[in-house]
Amino acid sequence: MFETLKEILVNKLKVTPEQVTPESTKEDIELDSLAVVELSLVLETELGITISDDELLDAETIGDMARLIEERSARV
């Protein structure tokens, strides 16, 4: 799921691929709260996964976000 999230971050939110690692924080890749809201919407439209922006903001690293997405996709 990390690679899917990375692809979304790079293609939809214009994050540099080299910046995105499982250990990267939102600050490392300059993902502000508005970008997190956009990510939440992209996840819903592209993957059919509903994760609120608050839940994404609570994730400390990109790896944590990927695990959250993976957990949600398992329930769909």
ZINORCOR-V761075 format. One record per pair of residues at least 4 apart in sequence whose ideal C-beta (glycine too) atoms are under 7 Angstrom apart, sorted by the first residue. I is the first residue (numbers start at 1). J is the second residue. D is the distance in Angstrom with one decimal. If there is no record, write none. Layout:
i->{I:I}
j->{J:J}
d->{D:D}
//
This chain:
i->{1:1:1:1:2:2:2:2:3:4:5:5:5:5:5:6:6:6:7:8:8:8:8:9:9:9:9:10:10:10:12:13:13:13:15:15:15:19:19:19:20:20:20:21:22:22:22:22:23:23:24:24:24:24:25:25:26:26:31:31:33:33:34:35:36:36:36:36:37:37:38:39:39:40:40:40:40:40:41:42:43:43:43:43:44:44:44:47:48:49:49:49:49:51:51:51:51:51:53:54:55:56:59:59:59:60:62:63:64:65:66:67:68:69:70:72}
j->{5:66:69:70:6:22:63:66:7:8:9:62:65:66:69:10:17:20:11:12:39:42:46:13:15:20:29:15:17:20:42:35:38:39:19:20:29:24:28:29:24:29:62:62:61:62:63:66:61:63:28:29:61:62:60:61:31:36:35:36:37:57:38:39:40:53:56:57:41:53:42:43:56:44:51:52:53:56:45:46:47:49:51:69:48:49:50:73:76:69:72:73:76:55:56:68:69:72:57:58:68:65:64:65:68:64:66:67:68:69:70:71:72:73:74:76}
d->{6.2:4.6:5.2:4.1:6.1:5.8:6.5:4.1:6.3:6.6:6.3:6.6:6.1:4.8:6.1:6.2:7.0:4.6:5.8:5.2:7.0:5.6:6.8:5.1:4.3:5.5:6.8:5.5:5.0:6.7:5.1:5.5:6.4:6.4:5.7:5.8:4.9:6.2:6.3:4.6:5.8:6.0:6.0:6.9:6.5:6.0:3.2:6.9:5.7:6.4:4.2:5.3:6.3:4.6:6.4:5.7:4.1:7.0:4.7:6.0:6.7:6.6:6.6:6.3:6.5:4.9:4.9:5.5:6.7:4.5:6.3:6.3:6.1:6.7:5.9:6.4:4.5:5.9:6.3:5.4:5.3:4.9:5.8:6.5:6.9:6.5:5.6:6.6:6.1:6.0:4.7:5.4:6.3:5.1:5.9:6.2:6.6:5.7:6.1:6.5:6.4:5.9:3.8:4.4:5.7:5.3:6.4:6.5:6.4:6.4:6.2:6.4:6.5:6.1:6.6:6.8}
//
